[in-house]
Amino acid sequence: MTYAAQDRPLVGWIGTGRMGFQLAARLLDAGHDVAVYNRTRTKAEPLAARGAVIVDRPDDLADRDVVFTMVSASPDLQAVTTGPGGVLTSPTAAPKVLIDSSTVSTQMSALIRKEATKRGTGFLAAPVSGNPKVIAAGKLTVAVSGSREVFDSVEPLLALLALLGRGVTYVGEDEVARLVKIAHNVFLGVVTQSLAEITLLAEKGGVSRAAFLEFLNDSVMGSVYTRYKSPALVNLDFTPTFTMPLLRKDFDLGLSAARDLEVPMPLAATTAQLVAGAIGAGHVEEDFAALILEQARNSGITLEAQNVPVDDGLSPRP
């Protein structure tokens, strides 16, 4: 399903960080009329060359049909929606649909849903999984919750973000998409810590990281994710895709949900402590794959980049 050209909604986009910029660009490149707000205006301005209108305040987007938000944390979402100048505060207009693709708490999501409903705005929680390279490879995934009717009305836009519908999943009513994304990111951290541990076990026993990970990735235990993270673990390139503080935030959200739902999560709790330790050791700006550096320190070895080509399995889709 796609929109006919004459039926394309006017789109607003709030938040042009690493992910938001790429996704807004995708909508622009597909011919959509997109107006953009970012707290630091200069980060949004390159989108103007692709046809975006850059606005000064979130409430400048209140007359748009569909507005996406993609910000860092719960307080940021509240600020751009219901705070002073927020997109839901205009006295004269409100978006038909508000789609939030941030990773925030279920409590904040429910609060924004309530405020959106007061304005007659449909609200979808639609957190995404991926990063700019994942977007280019067509492997972005989106979990969506809220009214099924509202979801159906904007599914073509979400499908475009996820490259022709790959990985757009309607998961239910209200805020359940938040739990899906939080559970996903907790798993991300646990798997990365485990991957660091077994890789260093092999290395300390005399096997190069490159050789071990090549074997693992070709085995039934390999995955898109283990292959994707292999170059960072082999060559120690920790250019950030997702930082340790952001991962810690998601562990906090996940463990809080686990307490509320009375689900024991011992592996997640242990990994959360290791992430906190890595942050305390100064791994703040690097990609969270730097967990391997702390694992090496705890194992009594010093890592060196192996400087060999490693396929990350994410060749861009045409």
C-alpha positions in Angstrom: 0.0 0.0 0.0 1.3 3.5 -0.9 -0.2 6.9 -1.0 -1.3 8.4 -4.3 0.7 11.6 -4.9 -2.3 13.8 -4.3 -3.1 12.0 -1.1 0.3 12.3 0.5 0.0 13.8 4.0 2.0 16.9 5.1 4.6 15.6 7.4 6.4 17.2 10.4 9.6 15.9 11.9 11.0 16.7 15.3 14.5 15.5 16.1 17.3 15.2 13.6 20.0 13.2 15.4 21.8 10.3 13.7 18.6 8.4 13.2 16.1 11.2 12.8 18.1 12.9 10.1 18.3 9.8 7.9 14.6 8.9 8.3 13.4 12.4 7.5 15.7 12.4 4.5 14.1 9.2 3.3 10.6 10.8 3.4 12.0 13.8 1.5 13.7 11.7 -1.1 10.4 9.9 -1.7 8.7 13.2 -2.5 6.9 14.0 0.7 6.4 17.5 1.9 8.3 17.6 5.2 8.9 20.4 7.7 11.5 19.9 10.3 12.3 21.1 13.8 15.5 20.4 15.8 16.6 22.0 19.0 20.0 22.7 17.4 18.8 24.2 14.1 22.1 23.8 12.3 21.8 20.0 12.5 18.5 20.2 10.6 19.5 22.7 8.0 21.2 20.3 5.6 17.8 18.8 5.0 16.7 22.1 3.4 18.8 21.2 0.4 16.6 18.1 0.0 13.4 20.2 0.1 12.6 20.4 3.8 11.2 23.5 5.5 13.1 24.2 8.7 10.9 25.7 11.5 11.9 27.4 14.7 9.5 25.8 17.2 7.7 22.5 17.5 4.3 24.2 17.5 5.1 25.5 14.0 4.3 21.9 13.0 0.9 21.8 14.6 -1.0 22.2 11.3 0.8 19.1 9.7 -1.2 16.0 9.0 1.4 13.6 10.6 4.2 14.6 12.9 7.0 12.3 13.9 9.1 12.8 17.0 12.5 11.1 17.6 14.3 12.4 20.6 16.7 11.1 23.2 14.6 10.5 26.4 11.3 11.0 28.1 11.9 14.6 29.3 12.8 15.6 25.7 9.6 14.1 24.4 7.5 15.9 27.0 9.3 19.2 26.1 8.6 19.0 22.3 5.0 17.9 22.7 3.4 19.4 25.8 6.1 21.8 27.0 6.2 25.5 26.1 5.9 25.8 22.3 5.2 22.0 22.0 3.5 20.6 19.0 0.4 19.8 21.1 0.1 23.3 22.6 -1.0 25.5 19.6 -4.3 27.1 20.3 -5.3 27.0 16.7 -4.2 23.6 15.3 -3.1 20.1 16.2 -1.7 17.3 14.0 -4.1 14.6 12.9 -1.6 11.9 14.0 1.5 12.1 16.2 4.0 9.2 15.9 6.7 8.9 18.5 9.8 6.9 17.5 11.8 7.6 20.6 12.7 5.1 23.3 10.9 6.4 26.3 9.1 5.0 29.4 5.6 3.6 29.1 4.5 6.2 31.7 5.6 9.1 29.6 4.1 7.5 26.5 0.8 7.2 28.2 0.9 10.8 29.3 1.6 12.1 25.8 -1.2 9.8 24.5 -3.6 11.3 26.9 -2.7 14.9 26.0 -2.9 14.0 22.3 -6.3 12.6 22.7 -7.5 15.8 24.3 -6.5 17.6 21.1 -8.2 15.1 18.8 -4.8 13.8 17.7 -4.2 10.1 17.1 -1.1 8.9 18.9 1.2 5.9 17.9 4.1 4.6 19.8 6.5 3.5 17.1 10.0 3.0 18.4 12.6 1.8 15.8 15.5 -0.5 15.9 18.6 0.3 13.9 21.0 3.1 13.1 22.0 5.0 9.9 23.9 2.1 8.4 21.0 -0.3 9.2 18.6 2.1 7.5 20.8 2.2 4.4 20.8 -1.6 4.3 17.0 -1.8 4.5 17.0 -3.6 7.9 15.3 -1.1 10.0 12.5 -2.5 12.2 9.5 -0.7 13.7 7.2 -1.8 16.5 3.9 0.1 16.6 1.1 0.3 19.2 -2.0 2.3 19.5 -5.3 2.5 17.6 -5.3 -0.1 14.7 -7.4 2.4 12.7 -4.8 5.1 13.1 -2.0 2.6 12.3 -3.7 1.6 9.1 -4.0 5.3 8.1 -0.3 5.9 8.3 1.1 2.5 7.5 2.5 3.6 4.1 4.7 6.2 5.8 6.0 3.7 8.3 6.6 1.2 5.5 8.6 3.8 3.7 10.8 4.4 6.7 11.4 0.6 7.0 12.1 0.3 3.3 8.9 -1.0 1.7 7.5 -2.5 4.8 10.3 -4.7 5.9 9.9 -5.0 9.7 6.9 -2.9 10.4 5.0 -4.8 13.1 1.7 -3.7 14.7 2.1 -5.1 18.3 -1.1 -4.0 20.0 -2.9 -1.2 21.8 -1.7 1.6 24.0 2.0 1.5 25.0 3.0 -2.1 24.4 5.4 -1.1 21.6 7.5 0.6 24.3 8.0 -2.6 26.1 8.9 -4.4 22.9 11.7 -1.9 22.1 12.9 -1.8 25.7 13.1 -5.6 25.8 14.9 -5.5 22.4 17.5 -3.1 23.7 18.1 -5.1 27.0 18.7 -8.1 24.8 21.1 -6.0 22.7 23.2 -5.2 25.8 23.2 -8.8 27.1 24.2 -10.3 23.8 27.0 -7.8 23.3 28.4 -8.5 26.7 28.2 -12.2 26.1 29.9 -11.8 22.7 32.7 -9.8 24.3 33.2 -12.5 26.9 33.4 -15.5 24.5 35.6 -13.6 22.0 38.1 -12.8 24.7 38.0 -16.3 26.1 39.0 -17.5 22.6 41.7 -14.8 22.2 43.3 -15.4 25.6 43.5 -19.1 24.6 45.4 -18.2 21.4 42.7 -17.6 18.8 42.5 -14.3 16.9 39.3 -12.3 17.3 38.9 -12.2 13.5 39.2 -16.0 13.2 36.9 -16.7 16.1 34.2 -14.3 14.9 34.4 -15.6 11.3 33.7 -19.1 12.7 30.9 -17.9 14.9 29.2 -15.9 12.2 29.2 -18.9 9.8 27.8 -21.2 12.5 24.1 -21.6 13.5 24.9 -19.3 16.5 25.9 -16.4 14.1 23.3 -13.7 13.3 22.9 -10.5 11.4 23.8 -8.7 14.7 27.0 -10.7 15.6 28.2 -10.2 12.0 27.4 -6.5 12.2 29.3 -6.0 15.4 32.3 -8.0 14.4 34.3 -5.2 12.7 34.2 -3.2 15.9 35.4 -6.1 18.1 38.1 -7.0 15.7 39.5 -3.6 14.7 38.5 -1.7 17.9 36.7 1.0 15.9 34.1 2.3 18.4 32.6 5.1 16.2 29.3 5.5 18.0 26.1 4.1 16.7 24.6 3.7 20.2 26.5 5.0 23.3 26.9 3.4 26.7 24.8 6.1 28.5 21.9 5.4 26.1 22.2 1.7 26.7 22.2 2.3 30.5 19.0 4.3 30.2 17.3 1.4 28.4 18.5 -1.1 31.0 17.0 1.2 33.7 13.7 1.2 31.8 13.8 -2.6 31.3 14.6 -3.4 34.9 11.9 -1.0 36.1 9.4 -2.8 33.9 10.6 -6.1 35.2 10.0 -5.0 38.8 6.5 -3.8 37.9 5.6 -7.0 36.1 7.5 -9.2 38.6 9.7 -10.8 36.1 13.2 -11.8 37.4 16.0 -10.7 35.0 19.3 -11.8 36.6 21.3 -11.7 33.4 20.0 -8.2 32.5 20.7 -6.9 36.0 24.3 -8.2 35.9 24.9 -6.7 32.5 23.4 -3.4 33.7 26.1 -3.3 36.4 28.8 -4.0 33.8 27.5 -1.2 31.6 27.6 1.2 34.6 31.1 0.1 35.3 32.1 0.9 31.7 30.6 4.3 32.0 32.5 4.9 35.2 35.7 3.9 33.4 35.1 6.7 30.9 33.4 4.9 28.0 30.8 7.6 27.4 31.2 8.8 23.8 32.2 5.5 22.2 29.9 2.8 20.8 28.7 0.4 23.4 30.8 -2.4 21.7 33.5 -0.9 23.9 32.3 -3.3 26.5 35.0 -5.5 25.1 37.6 -3.1 26.4 36.4 -3.5 30.0 36.1 -7.2 29.6 39.7 -7.3 28.4 40.9 -5.2 31.4 39.1 -7.5 33.7 40.7 -10.5 31.9 44.2 -9.1 32.3 44.9 -8.6 28.6 45.5 -5.5 26.4 43.7 -5.5 23.1 45.2 -4.3 19.9 43.3 -3.5 16.6 43.9 -6.4 14.2 43.4 -4.1 11.2 41.9 -6.7 8.9 38.8 -6.3 6.6 35.7 -7.7 8.2 32.4 -7.9 6.4 29.6 -6.4 8.6 26.8 -7.9 6.4 25.1 -4.6 5.9 25.7 -3.7 2.3 23.3 -0.8 1.3 20.2 -1.9 -0.6 19.6 -0.2 -3.9 
